[in-house]
């Protein structure tokens, strides 16, 4: 048994010892919790309030400890399969050389306390990701540590057995990187700890204060970087973060499922996950009867070219602009100054006692200016009642009701529609049915006037596929996540949901939180050079995209009808499956077309159970990746996004 194999066995033995030890703690904590609950229930009526409080606090501590034990055991279970993924030897100046092994967490020998594996997020791990063998340094909490990096290795395990180890210079070494990237895609996003590139690693570890944007070409690892940064934030701020203070904003539920395994694989799960519409519904949670068309339904109508598509698209084109956002913001300011149109308030039926309109106006806009607008009429009624010594609650309610009639409206949706009559230049864009852009505007008006408690207690927001965030939605995010640090991830060349502007500039203009940092990534690690060059023909904005892998040339196929298209997919998918590719997608412009294609395909052929074969619209497929992709009947402005879903083979059916 050589040194490497011996070290693997020693590490696995320590992992097993830790599991056994933690199982004992887990059992003990569970018993404590059950005993505390039983005691609490049995003696509830005899306990004093401070004793009840102490018992509940103790139970909470034990419950949190129990949850931590479960999480720790889960990490240890992963280490049984992959004890570590990388290692290096570092000789600090004036010290003996020391071996480090990187894994998903720091593992200590329970008997000696010695560090066995080091968390990939620890400062010393920068030597693996950023330094080449030779003179090297890293920044520790105590300052810069200098010395010599004597060597680095990458390890490949399968179910706890060492398959391969290789000396490397950097994680970008071509042979190692190509080997990792040539592997087949999966139904879930993978971690990229072994191949995290220097520029990617720097983003993961960079400052989190303020607002940051990753503008990266397709396949540059934007989403992976964002998720690894979440794991880093959870590590770096673990002593101050409460559960759920990190939020990931996903474009749709399919994408959410696709990325769902990354953080658990990294040993973390302390996050909340929201979909796009969840933010709007959260802001309007107290507006129970308001309904709007969700973003995906709207996209389906537009891409199906139904009779109503043109009208939908015309409105969506305008409401995706900065001009629309600016108009709504301007209108909100106007409402705050003009929503209350006072008249003299009669306090006696014969009109003998009146509160002058000017006095009411001064109360509304000056005296109670620090009160939410829609609560001011109540405050004014109470103020007048106190001043006039009115004690009748019925009279006070009547006063408030009359004051409410002096408001232009108390309904945010009604006020929103009034905006179109106030500004003649946008009158033609008044909605027939509320779109999701309209809903964003209604939410902004509602929050401004009612000031409900919608500000989320959130430390960090990760917003993916941000190129499709229109300015009015960014404005809403700015309100709901006002106190959060934020990371937006997107690609201006992959806009398929209506945004007409530059999402980077839009974010910088709307969200004033500083500092603002922009990271640009230009290497496509997903697709082959041939696929990337083919897709570049459809890039809206010309730019340089580098590639790592070579592959086969994308194939264009002519099909006169759906039957010929189905035959082509059958023929070439069989060839792809024969090459070992098992993750295949047929991407269409709408769900209706995807369903039609799938139906026609299944009438003739059965899908193999071991192959993940998907038929889906591009607005769902964006952000995902597949070994082999068939693009069918796709408009040119959506081709770049569609083609770059392919890792190894691309077929374009026209």
VEXDREN-2710 file (C-alpha; in Angstrom, 1 decimal):
% VEXDREN-2710
k/r/px/py/pz
1/UNK/0.0/0.0/0.0
2/UNK/1.6/3.3/-1.1
3/UNK/1.4/6.6/0.9
4/UNK/-1.7/7.9/-1.0
5/UNK/-3.7/4.8/-0.4
6/UNK/-2.6/4.6/3.2
7/UNK/-3.6/8.3/3.8
8/UNK/-7.1/7.6/2.2
9/UNK/-7.6/4.7/4.6
10/UNK/-6.5/6.7/7.6
11/UNK/-8.9/9.6/6.6
12/UNK/-11.8/7.2/6.1
13/UNK/-11.2/5.7/9.6
14/UNK/-11.3/9.1/11.2
15/UNK/-14.5/9.9/9.2
16/UNK/-16.1/6.7/10.6
17/UNK/-15.0/7.5/14.1
18/UNK/-16.6/11.0/13.8
19/UNK/-19.8/9.5/12.5
20/UNK/-20.0/7.0/15.5
21/UNK/-19.3/9.8/17.9
22/UNK/-21.8/12.1/16.4
23/UNK/-24.5/9.4/16.4
24/UNK/-24.1/9.1/20.2
25/UNK/-24.5/12.9/20.5
26/UNK/-27.5/12.8/18.2
27/UNK/-29.2/10.1/20.3
28/UNK/-28.5/12.0/23.6
29/UNK/-29.9/15.2/22.2
30/UNK/-33.0/13.6/21.0
31/UNK/-33.6/12.0/24.4
32/UNK/-33.0/15.4/26.0
33/UNK/-35.6/17.1/23.8
34/UNK/-38.2/14.4/24.4
35/UNK/-37.6/14.6/28.2
36/UNK/-37.9/18.4/28.2
37/UNK/-41.1/18.3/26.2
38/UNK/-42.6/15.7/28.5
39/UNK/-41.6/17.6/31.6
40/UNK/-43.1/20.8/30.1
41/UNK/-46.4/19.1/29.3
42/UNK/-46.7/17.2/32.6
43/UNK/-45.9/20.2/34.8
44/UNK/-47.2/23.1/32.6
45/UNK/-49.8/24.3/35.2
46/UNK/-47.3/24.2/38.1
47/UNK/-44.4/26.0/36.3
48/UNK/-43.8/29.7/36.8
49/UNK/-43.5/31.9/33.7
50/UNK/-39.7/32.3/34.0
51/UNK/-39.3/28.5/34.4
52/UNK/-41.4/27.9/31.2
53/UNK/-39.2/30.4/29.4
54/UNK/-36.0/28.7/30.5
55/UNK/-37.4/25.3/29.5
56/UNK/-38.3/26.5/26.0
57/UNK/-35.0/28.2/25.6
58/UNK/-33.2/25.0/26.6
59/UNK/-35.3/23.0/24.2
60/UNK/-34.5/25.4/21.4
61/UNK/-30.8/25.0/22.1
62/UNK/-31.0/21.2/22.1
63/UNK/-33.1/21.3/18.9
64/UNK/-30.6/23.5/17.1
65/UNK/-27.8/21.2/18.3
66/UNK/-29.8/18.2/17.0
67/UNK/-30.2/19.8/13.6
68/UNK/-26.4/20.6/13.5
69/UNK/-25.6/17.0/14.3
70/UNK/-27.8/15.8/11.4
71/UNK/-26.1/18.3/9.1
72/UNK/-22.7/17.2/10.3
73/UNK/-23.5/13.5/9.8
74/UNK/-24.7/14.3/6.3
75/UNK/-21.3/16.0/5.5
76/UNK/-19.4/13.0/7.0
77/UNK/-21.5/10.7/4.8
78/UNK/-20.4/12.6/1.7
79/UNK/-16.8/12.3/2.9
80/UNK/-17.1/8.5/3.0
81/UNK/-17.6/8.7/-0.8
82/UNK/-15.1/11.5/-1.4
83/UNK/-12.7/12.1/1.6
84/UNK/-11.1/15.1/-0.2
85/UNK/-10.7/16.3/-3.8
86/UNK/-7.4/18.1/-3.8
87/UNK/-4.2/18.4/-1.8
88/UNK/-1.0/20.5/-1.6
89/UNK/2.1/20.8/0.4
90/UNK/3.1/24.3/1.8
91/UNK/6.3/25.2/3.6
92/UNK/5.7/28.4/5.6
93/UNK/8.9/30.5/5.9
94/UNK/10.8/29.1/8.9
95/UNK/8.5/26.2/9.4
96/UNK/8.4/22.5/8.4
97/UNK/6.4/21.5/5.2
98/UNK/2.7/20.7/5.9
99/UNK/0.2/18.7/3.9
100/UNK/-3.3/20.0/3.3
101/UNK/-6.2/18.1/1.9
102/UNK/-9.3/20.1/0.7
103/UNK/-12.9/18.8/1.2
104/UNK/-16.4/20.2/1.8
105/UNK/-15.6/21.0/5.4
106/UNK/-12.8/21.0/8.0
107/UNK/-12.5/17.6/9.7
108/UNK/-10.6/17.1/12.9
109/UNK/-9.5/13.9/14.5
110/UNK/-11.8/13.5/17.5
111/UNK/-9.0/12.1/19.7
112/UNK/-6.1/14.4/18.9
113/UNK/-7.9/17.5/17.5
114/UNK/-5.5/17.5/14.5
115/UNK/-7.0/18.9/11.2
116/UNK/-7.5/16.0/8.8
117/UNK/-9.2/17.8/5.9
118/UNK/-9.5/21.6/5.3
119/UNK/-12.6/23.4/4.2
120/UNK/-12.2/24.6/0.6
121/UNK/-13.4/28.0/1.8
122/UNK/-10.6/28.4/4.3
123/UNK/-8.0/31.1/3.6
124/UNK/-5.2/28.6/3.0
125/UNK/-7.2/27.0/0.2
126/UNK/-6.4/30.0/-2.0
127/UNK/-3.0/28.3/-2.5
128/UNK/-4.7/25.5/-4.5
129/UNK/-6.9/27.8/-6.6
130/UNK/-4.7/30.8/-7.1
131/UNK/-1.0/29.9/-6.8
132/UNK/1.4/27.9/-8.8
133/UNK/4.2/25.8/-7.2
134/UNK/7.1/27.9/-6.0
135/UNK/7.1/31.1/-3.9
136/UNK/3.5/31.7/-2.7
137/UNK/1.5/33.5/-0.1
138/UNK/-2.1/33.6/1.2
139/UNK/-4.0/36.0/3.4
140/UNK/-5.0/34.6/6.8
141/UNK/-6.9/36.5/9.6
142/UNK/-3.5/37.3/11.2
143/UNK/-2.1/38.7/7.9
144/UNK/-0.1/37.5/4.9
145/UNK/1.5/34.1/5.3
146/UNK/4.5/33.5/2.9
147/UNK/6.4/30.5/2.0
148/UNK/6.9/27.8/-0.7
149/UNK/4.1/25.8/-2.4
150/UNK/5.9/22.5/-2.9
151/UNK/3.2/20.7/-5.0
152/UNK/-0.5/20.3/-5.7
153/UNK/-2.6/17.3/-6.5
154/UNK/-6.1/16.5/-7.7
155/UNK/-7.8/13.3/-6.5
156/UNK/-10.6/11.3/-8.0
157/UNK/-12.7/9.0/-5.9
158/UNK/-15.5/6.6/-6.6
159/UNK/-17.5/5.4/-3.5
160/UNK/-14.5/6.1/-1.2
161/UNK/-12.0/4.3/-3.4
162/UNK/-9.1/6.4/-4.9
163/UNK/-9.3/6.1/-8.7
164/UNK/-6.7/8.6/-9.7
165/UNK/-4.4/11.3/-8.4
166/UNK/-2.4/13.7/-10.5
167/UNK/0.0/16.5/-10.0
168/UNK/-1.2/19.8/-11.3
169/UNK/0.0/23.4/-11.6
170/UNK/-3.4/25.2/-11.6
171/UNK/-7.1/24.0/-11.7
172/UNK/-7.1/25.3/-15.3
173/UNK/-4.5/22.8/-16.5
174/UNK/-5.9/21.8/-19.9
175/UNK/-5.8/18.0/-19.5
176/UNK/-7.5/18.0/-16.1
177/UNK/-10.1/20.7/-17.0
178/UNK/-11.0/19.0/-20.4
179/UNK/-11.4/15.7/-18.6
180/UNK/-13.9/17.2/-16.1
181/UNK/-15.8/19.2/-18.8
182/UNK/-16.0/16.3/-21.2
183/UNK/-18.0/14.3/-18.7
184/UNK/-21.7/13.9/-19.5
185/UNK/-24.2/16.5/-18.2
186/UNK/-26.6/15.6/-15.4
187/UNK/-30.2/16.3/-14.5
188/UNK/-28.8/18.4/-11.6
189/UNK/-26.1/21.0/-11.6
190/UNK/-22.8/19.7/-10.3
191/UNK/-20.3/21.3/-7.9
192/UNK/-17.1/22.7/-9.5
193/UNK/-14.8/22.5/-6.5
194/UNK/-12.1/20.6/-8.4
195/UNK/-12.1/22.9/-11.4
196/UNK/-13.0/26.2/-9.9
197/UNK/-10.9/28.6/-12.0
198/UNK/-8.8/31.4/-10.6
199/UNK/-11.1/34.2/-11.9
200/UNK/-14.1/32.3/-10.6
201/UNK/-12.6/31.6/-7.2
202/UNK/-11.8/35.3/-6.8
203/UNK/-15.5/36.1/-7.3
204/UNK/-16.5/33.5/-4.8
205/UNK/-14.2/35.0/-2.1
206/UNK/-14.5/38.6/-3.0
207/UNK/-16.3/41.2/-0.8
208/UNK/-20.1/40.8/-0.5
209/UNK/-21.0/44.3/0.7
210/UNK/-23.1/46.3/-1.7
211/UNK/-24.2/45.2/-5.1
212/UNK/-22.3/42.9/-7.5
213/UNK/-23.1/41.8/-11.0
214/UNK/-21.6/38.9/-13.0
215/UNK/-21.9/39.5/-16.7
216/UNK/-20.8/36.2/-18.3
217/UNK/-21.1/34.5/-21.6
218/UNK/-23.2/31.3/-21.9
219/UNK/-21.4/28.4/-20.1
220/UNK/-19.0/30.6/-18.1
221/UNK/-20.2/29.1/-14.8
222/UNK/-22.1/32.1/-13.6
223/UNK/-24.8/30.2/-11.7
224/UNK/-22.3/27.7/-10.2
225/UNK/-20.1/30.6/-9.0
226/UNK/-23.2/32.3/-7.4
227/UNK/-24.0/29.1/-5.5
228/UNK/-20.5/28.5/-4.4
229/UNK/-20.4/32.1/-3.2
230/UNK/-23.6/31.3/-1.2
231/UNK/-21.7/28.5/0.4
232/UNK/-18.7/30.8/1.1
233/UNK/-21.0/33.4/2.7
234/UNK/-22.5/30.8/4.9
235/UNK/-19.0/29.8/6.0
236/UNK/-17.5/33.2/6.4
237/UNK/-20.5/34.7/8.3
238/UNK/-21.7/31.5/10.1
239/UNK/-21.6/33.1/13.5
240/UNK/-24.0/35.9/12.7
241/UNK/-26.4/34.4/10.1
242/UNK/-29.9/33.2/11.2
243/UNK/-31.8/30.5/9.2
244/UNK/-33.1/31.8/5.9
245/UNK/-31.1/35.1/5.7
246/UNK/-29.8/34.2/2.3
247/UNK/-32.2/34.1/-0.6
248/UNK/-31.8/32.6/-4.1
249/UNK/-34.1/34.1/-6.7
250/UNK/-34.7/31.5/-9.5
251/UNK/-36.4/32.1/-12.9
252/UNK/-38.7/29.1/-12.7
253/UNK/-39.3/25.8/-10.7
254/UNK/-37.4/23.7/-13.3
255/UNK/-34.3/25.7/-12.8
256/UNK/-34.8/25.6/-9.0
257/UNK/-34.8/21.8/-9.2
258/UNK/-31.8/21.8/-11.4
259/UNK/-29.6/23.7/-9.0
260/UNK/-31.2/22.1/-5.8
261/UNK/-28.4/19.6/-5.2
262/UNK/-25.4/22.1/-5.3
263/UNK/-25.6/23.6/-1.8
264/UNK/-26.4/20.2/-0.1
265/UNK/-23.4/18.8/-2.0
266/UNK/-21.3/21.6/-0.5
267/UNK/-22.6/20.8/2.9
268/UNK/-25.0/23.8/3.2
269/UNK/-28.7/24.2/3.1
270/UNK/-29.5/27.3/5.2
271/UNK/-31.2/29.3/2.4
272/UNK/-34.6/30.4/1.2
273/UNK/-35.6/30.0/-2.5
274/UNK/-38.0/32.3/-4.2
275/UNK/-39.4/32.3/-7.7
276/UNK/-39.9/35.5/-9.7
277/UNK/-43.6/35.8/-9.0
278/UNK/-43.1/35.0/-5.3
279/UNK/-41.5/38.5/-4.9
280/UNK/-44.5/40.2/-6.4
281/UNK/-47.0/38.1/-4.5
282/UNK/-45.1/38.8/-1.3
283/UNK/-45.2/42.5/-1.8
284/UNK/-49.0/42.3/-2.5
285/UNK/-49.7/39.7/0.2
286/UNK/-52.3/41.9/1.9
287/UNK/-54.1/42.6/-1.5
288/UNK/-56.1/39.4/-1.5
289/UNK/-58.3/39.9/-4.6
290/UNK/-55.6/41.1/-7.0
291/UNK/-54.6/38.7/-9.8
292/UNK/-52.1/39.0/-12.7
293/UNK/-50.8/37.0/-15.6
294/UNK/-47.5/35.3/-14.6
295/UNK/-44.4/35.8/-16.6
296/UNK/-44.2/32.3/-18.1
297/UNK/-47.9/32.4/-19.2
298/UNK/-47.3/35.7/-20.8
299/UNK/-44.2/34.4/-22.7
300/UNK/-46.2/31.4/-23.9
301/UNK/-48.9/33.7/-25.4
302/UNK/-46.3/35.9/-27.1
303/UNK/-44.3/33.0/-28.6
304/UNK/-47.3/31.0/-29.8
305/UNK/-48.2/33.9/-32.2
306/UNK/-51.9/33.7/-31.2
307/UNK/-54.2/36.5/-32.3
308/UNK/-53.7/38.4/-29.0
309/UNK/-49.9/38.0/-29.1
310/UNK/-49.2/41.2/-31.0
311/UNK/-51.1/43.3/-28.4
312/UNK/-49.5/41.5/-25.5
313/UNK/-46.0/42.0/-27.1
314/UNK/-46.6/45.7/-27.8
315/UNK/-47.5/46.4/-24.1
316/UNK/-44.7/44.1/-22.8
317/UNK/-42.2/45.9/-25.1
318/UNK/-43.0/49.2/-23.5
319/UNK/-43.3/48.0/-19.9
320/UNK/-39.9/46.3/-20.1
321/UNK/-38.2/49.7/-20.6
322/UNK/-36.6/52.1/-18.2
323/UNK/-39.0/54.8/-19.4
324/UNK/-41.9/52.8/-17.9
325/UNK/-40.1/52.3/-14.6
326/UNK/-39.3/56.1/-14.5
327/UNK/-43.0/56.9/-15.2
328/UNK/-44.2/54.8/-12.3
329/UNK/-41.6/56.3/-9.9
330/UNK/-42.6/59.8/-11.1
331/UNK/-46.3/58.9/-10.6
332/UNK/-45.7/57.6/-7.0
333/UNK/-44.1/60.9/-6.2
334/UNK/-47.1/62.7/-7.6
335/UNK/-49.5/60.6/-5.6
336/UNK/-47.6/61.3/-2.4
337/UNK/-48.2/65.1/-3.0
338/UNK/-51.7/65.0/-4.5
339/UNK/-53.6/61.9/-3.4
340/UNK/-55.6/63.8/-0.8
341/UNK/-58.0/66.4/-2.2
342/UNK/-59.6/68.0/0.9
343/UNK/-62.9/69.8/1.2
344/UNK/-64.4/71.5/4.2
345/UNK/-65.4/68.8/6.8
346/UNK/-68.8/69.3/8.4
347/UNK/-68.9/68.2/12.0
348/UNK/-72.6/69.2/12.4
349/UNK/-75.6/68.3/10.3
350/UNK/-76.6/72.0/9.9
351/UNK/-73.1/72.9/8.7
352/UNK/-72.4/75.1/11.6
353/UNK/-69.2/73.4/12.6
354/UNK/-66.6/73.0/9.8
355/UNK/-63.0/72.0/9.6
356/UNK/-61.5/74.0/6.7
357/UNK/-60.0/72.2/3.8
358/UNK/-56.7/74.1/4.1
359/UNK/-56.4/72.9/7.7
360/UNK/-57.0/69.3/6.6
361/UNK/-54.5/69.6/3.9
362/UNK/-51.9/70.9/6.3
363/UNK/-52.6/68.0/8.7
364/UNK/-52.3/65.4/5.9
365/UNK/-49.2/66.7/4.2
366/UNK/-47.3/68.3/7.1
367/UNK/-48.4/67.3/10.6
368/UNK/-48.7/63.6/9.8
369/UNK/-46.1/63.4/7.0
370/UNK/-44.2/60.7/8.9
371/UNK/-47.3/58.4/9.0
372/UNK/-48.0/56.0/6.1
373/UNK/-50.3/57.8/3.6
374/UNK/-53.2/55.4/3.9
375/UNK/-53.2/55.7/7.7
376/UNK/-53.3/59.5/7.9
377/UNK/-57.1/59.9/7.6
378/UNK/-57.4/57.8/10.8
379/UNK/-54.8/60.0/12.6
380/UNK/-56.5/63.2/11.4
381/UNK/-59.9/62.0/12.6
382/UNK/-58.4/61.1/16.0
383/UNK/-56.6/64.5/16.1
384/UNK/-59.8/66.4/15.4
385/UNK/-61.8/64.3/17.9
386/UNK/-59.3/65.1/20.6
387/UNK/-59.3/68.8/19.7
388/UNK/-63.1/69.1/19.6
389/UNK/-63.5/66.7/22.5
390/UNK/-65.5/64.2/20.5
391/UNK/-65.8/60.9/22.3
392/UNK/-68.3/59.0/20.1
393/UNK/-66.5/56.2/18.3
394/UNK/-69.3/56.3/15.7
395/UNK/-68.6/60.0/15.1
396/UNK/-64.9/59.4/14.7
397/UNK/-65.5/56.6/12.2
398/UNK/-67.8/58.8/10.2
399/UNK/-65.2/61.5/10.1
400/UNK/-62.6/59.0/8.9
401/UNK/-64.9/57.7/6.2
402/UNK/-65.6/61.3/5.0
403/UNK/-61.8/61.9/4.9
404/UNK/-61.3/58.7/3.0
405/UNK/-63.7/60.0/0.3
406/UNK/-61.3/62.9/-0.1
407/UNK/-58.6/60.5/-1.3
408/UNK/-58.3/60.0/-5.1
409/UNK/-58.7/56.3/-4.3
410/UNK/-57.7/53.8/-1.7
411/UNK/-57.1/51.0/-4.2
412/UNK/-53.6/50.6/-5.6
413/UNK/-54.8/48.8/-8.8
414/UNK/-57.3/51.6/-9.4
415/UNK/-54.6/54.3/-8.8
416/UNK/-52.3/52.4/-11.2
417/UNK/-55.0/52.5/-14.0
418/UNK/-55.5/56.3/-13.3
419/UNK/-51.9/56.8/-14.2
420/UNK/-52.7/56.2/-17.9
421/UNK/-55.3/58.9/-18.0
422/UNK/-53.0/61.3/-16.2
423/UNK/-50.2/60.9/-18.8
424/UNK/-51.7/61.1/-22.3
425/UNK/-48.4/60.0/-23.9
426/UNK/-48.8/56.5/-22.3
427/UNK/-52.6/56.2/-22.6
428/UNK/-52.3/53.6/-25.3
429/UNK/-50.4/51.2/-23.0
430/UNK/-53.2/50.9/-20.4
431/UNK/-53.7/47.2/-19.6
432/UNK/-56.7/45.2/-20.6
433/UNK/-55.6/42.4/-18.2
434/UNK/-52.9/42.8/-15.6
435/UNK/-49.5/41.5/-16.8
436/UNK/-46.7/40.7/-14.4
437/UNK/-45.1/44.1/-15.3
438/UNK/-48.4/45.8/-14.3
439/UNK/-48.3/43.8/-11.1
440/UNK/-44.8/45.1/-10.3
441/UNK/-46.1/48.7/-10.7
442/UNK/-49.2/48.0/-8.6
443/UNK/-46.9/46.5/-5.9
444/UNK/-44.7/49.6/-5.9
445/UNK/-47.7/51.9/-5.6
446/UNK/-49.2/49.8/-2.9
447/UNK/-46.0/49.7/-0.8
448/UNK/-45.4/53.4/-1.2
449/UNK/-48.9/54.3/0.0
450/UNK/-49.7/51.6/2.6
451/UNK/-46.1/51.0/3.8
452/UNK/-46.8/47.3/4.8
453/UNK/-43.9/45.5/6.4
454/UNK/-42.4/43.9/3.3
455/UNK/-38.8/44.6/3.9
456/UNK/-37.2/41.2/4.1
457/UNK/-34.7/40.4/6.9
458/UNK/-32.2/39.2/4.4
459/UNK/-28.4/39.3/4.5
460/UNK/-27.6/38.3/0.9
461/UNK/-29.7/38.0/-2.3
462/UNK/-28.6/35.9/-5.3
463/UNK/-30.6/36.8/-8.4
464/UNK/-30.1/34.4/-11.3
465/UNK/-30.9/34.9/-15.0
466/UNK/-30.9/38.7/-14.3
467/UNK/-30.7/39.7/-18.0
468/UNK/-34.5/39.1/-18.0
469/UNK/-35.1/41.4/-15.1
470/UNK/-36.9/44.5/-16.5
471/UNK/-36.4/47.8/-14.7
472/UNK/-39.8/47.8/-13.0
473/UNK/-39.0/44.5/-11.4
474/UNK/-35.6/45.7/-10.3
475/UNK/-37.3/48.6/-8.7
476/UNK/-39.5/46.2/-6.7
477/UNK/-36.5/44.2/-5.7
478/UNK/-34.8/47.3/-4.5
479/UNK/-37.8/47.9/-2.2
480/UNK/-38.3/44.4/-0.9
481/UNK/-34.6/43.6/-0.4
482/UNK/-33.6/47.2/0.6
483/UNK/-31.2/46.1/3.3
484/UNK/-29.6/43.2/1.5
485/UNK/-26.3/42.7/-0.1
486/UNK/-27.0/41.5/-3.7
487/UNK/-25.4/39.5/-6.4
488/UNK/-27.0/39.5/-9.9
489/UNK/-26.0/36.9/-12.5
490/UNK/-26.8/37.2/-16.2
491/UNK/-25.8/37.6/-19.8
492/UNK/-27.0/40.4/-22.0
493/UNK/-26.9/38.1/-25.1
494/UNK/-29.4/35.7/-23.5
495/UNK/-32.4/38.1/-23.1
496/UNK/-35.6/36.2/-24.2
497/UNK/-38.2/37.5/-21.7
498/UNK/-38.7/41.1/-23.0
499/UNK/-36.0/43.2/-21.3
500/UNK/-34.8/45.7/-23.9
501/UNK/-32.1/47.4/-21.9
502/UNK/-28.8/46.5/-20.5
503/UNK/-29.4/44.8/-17.2
504/UNK/-26.1/45.8/-15.7
505/UNK/-26.7/49.5/-16.3
506/UNK/-30.4/49.2/-15.2
507/UNK/-29.3/47.6/-11.8
508/UNK/-26.6/50.3/-11.3
509/UNK/-29.1/53.1/-11.9
510/UNK/-31.9/51.8/-9.8
511/UNK/-30.2/50.1/-6.9
512/UNK/-28.0/52.8/-5.2
513/UNK/-26.4/50.6/-2.6
514/UNK/-22.6/50.8/-2.9
515/UNK/-20.0/49.6/-3.6
516/UNK/-21.0/48.4/-7.0
517/UNK/-18.8/45.7/-8.6
518/UNK/-18.9/44.2/-12.1
519/UNK/-17.3/40.9/-12.9
520/UNK/-17.0/39.9/-16.6
521/UNK/-16.5/36.3/-17.7
522/UNK/-15.6/35.5/-21.3
523/UNK/-14.8/31.7/-21.3
524/UNK/-17.5/29.1/-22.2
525/UNK/-16.7/26.0/-20.2
526/UNK/-19.9/24.2/-21.2
527/UNK/-20.0/24.0/-25.0
528/UNK/-17.4/22.9/-27.5
529/UNK/-15.5/25.5/-29.6
530/UNK/-17.6/24.5/-32.6
531/UNK/-20.9/25.0/-30.8
532/UNK/-19.8/28.3/-29.4
533/UNK/-18.7/29.6/-32.8
534/UNK/-22.0/28.5/-34.4
535/UNK/-24.0/30.2/-31.7
536/UNK/-21.9/33.4/-32.0
537/UNK/-23.5/34.0/-35.4
538/UNK/-26.7/34.9/-33.5
539/UNK/-25.1/37.0/-30.7
540/UNK/-26.9/40.3/-30.4
541/UNK/-23.7/42.0/-29.1
542/UNK/-20.5/40.9/-30.7
543/UNK/-18.0/39.8/-28.0
544/UNK/-15.0/37.5/-27.5
545/UNK/-15.8/34.1/-26.2
546/UNK/-13.0/31.7/-25.4
547/UNK/-13.5/27.9/-25.3
548/UNK/-11.7/25.0/-23.7
549/UNK/-12.9/21.9/-25.7
550/UNK/-13.0/20.8/-29.3
551/UNK/-15.9/18.8/-30.6
552/UNK/-18.1/18.0/-33.6
553/UNK/-19.5/20.7/-35.9
554/UNK/-23.2/21.5/-35.3
555/UNK/-25.5/20.1/-37.9
556/UNK/-28.3/22.0/-39.7
557/UNK/-31.2/19.9/-40.8
558/UNK/-34.1/20.9/-43.1
559/UNK/-37.5/19.6/-42.3
560/UNK/-40.6/20.4/-44.4
561/UNK/-42.9/19.4/-41.6
562/UNK/-43.2/18.0/-38.1
563/UNK/-42.9/14.4/-39.2
564/UNK/-39.5/15.0/-40.9
565/UNK/-38.3/16.9/-37.8
566/UNK/-39.3/13.9/-35.6
567/UNK/-37.5/11.5/-37.9
568/UNK/-34.3/13.6/-37.7
569/UNK/-34.5/13.7/-33.9
570/UNK/-34.9/10.0/-33.7
571/UNK/-32.0/9.3/-36.0
572/UNK/-29.5/11.6/-34.4
573/UNK/-30.6/11.0/-30.8
574/UNK/-30.0/7.3/-31.3
575/UNK/-26.5/8.1/-32.5
576/UNK/-25.9/10.3/-29.5
577/UNK/-27.2/7.6/-27.1
578/UNK/-24.8/5.2/-28.8
579/UNK/-22.0/7.5/-27.9
580/UNK/-23.0/7.4/-24.3
581/UNK/-25.0/10.7/-24.1
582/UNK/-28.0/10.3/-21.9
583/UNK/-29.2/13.9/-21.3
584/UNK/-31.0/15.1/-24.5
585/UNK/-33.3/18.0/-25.1
586/UNK/-35.6/19.2/-27.9
587/UNK/-35.9/22.9/-27.4
588/UNK/-38.8/24.9/-29.0
589/UNK/-39.9/28.5/-28.8
590/UNK/-43.2/27.7/-26.9
591/UNK/-44.6/25.0/-24.6
592/UNK/-47.3/24.3/-27.1
593/UNK/-44.7/23.5/-29.8
594/UNK/-42.8/21.4/-27.3
595/UNK/-45.9/19.4/-26.4
596/UNK/-46.8/18.9/-30.0
597/UNK/-43.3/17.7/-30.9
598/UNK/-43.3/15.3/-27.9
599/UNK/-46.7/14.0/-28.8
600/UNK/-45.7/13.3/-32.4
601/UNK/-42.5/11.7/-31.3
602/UNK/-44.2/9.4/-28.8
603/UNK/-46.7/8.3/-31.3
604/UNK/-43.9/6.6/-33.3
605/UNK/-41.2/5.9/-30.8
606/UNK/-40.8/5.0/-27.1
607/UNK/-38.3/6.9/-24.9
608/UNK/-35.6/4.8/-23.3
609/UNK/-35.9/4.7/-19.5
610/UNK/-32.2/5.3/-18.9
611/UNK/-32.2/8.4/-21.0
612/UNK/-33.3/11.8/-19.8
613/UNK/-35.1/13.0/-22.9
614/UNK/-36.8/16.4/-22.5
615/UNK/-39.1/18.5/-24.8
616/UNK/-39.4/22.0/-23.5
617/UNK/-39.7/25.7/-24.4
618/UNK/-36.6/27.9/-24.3
619/UNK/-38.0/30.1/-21.6
620/UNK/-37.8/27.0/-19.3
621/UNK/-34.6/25.6/-20.8
622/UNK/-32.5/28.7/-20.3
623/UNK/-29.9/28.3/-17.7
624/UNK/-29.9/24.4/-18.1
625/UNK/-27.5/22.2/-20.0
626/UNK/-27.7/19.0/-22.0
627/UNK/-25.3/16.6/-23.7
628/UNK/-27.2/16.8/-27.0
629/UNK/-29.6/19.5/-28.0
630/UNK/-32.0/19.7/-30.9
631/UNK/-33.3/23.3/-31.6
632/UNK/-36.5/23.3/-33.6
633/UNK/-38.2/26.2/-35.4
634/UNK/-36.5/28.9/-33.3
635/UNK/-36.5/32.7/-34.1
636/UNK/-33.0/34.1/-34.7
637/UNK/-33.1/36.4/-31.7
638/UNK/-33.5/33.3/-29.4
639/UNK/-31.0/31.1/-31.2
640/UNK/-27.9/32.1/-29.2
641/UNK/-29.5/31.1/-25.9
642/UNK/-31.0/27.9/-27.4
643/UNK/-27.7/26.7/-29.0
644/UNK/-25.6/27.3/-26.0
645/UNK/-27.6/24.8/-23.9
646/UNK/-25.6/22.1/-25.7
647/UNK/-22.4/20.6/-24.2
648/UNK/-21.3/18.1/-26.8
649/UNK/-23.6/18.0/-29.8
650/UNK/-26.0/20.5/-31.5
651/UNK/-28.6/19.9/-34.2
652/UNK/-30.6/22.8/-35.6
653/UNK/-33.8/21.8/-37.4
654/UNK/-35.1/24.6/-39.7
END
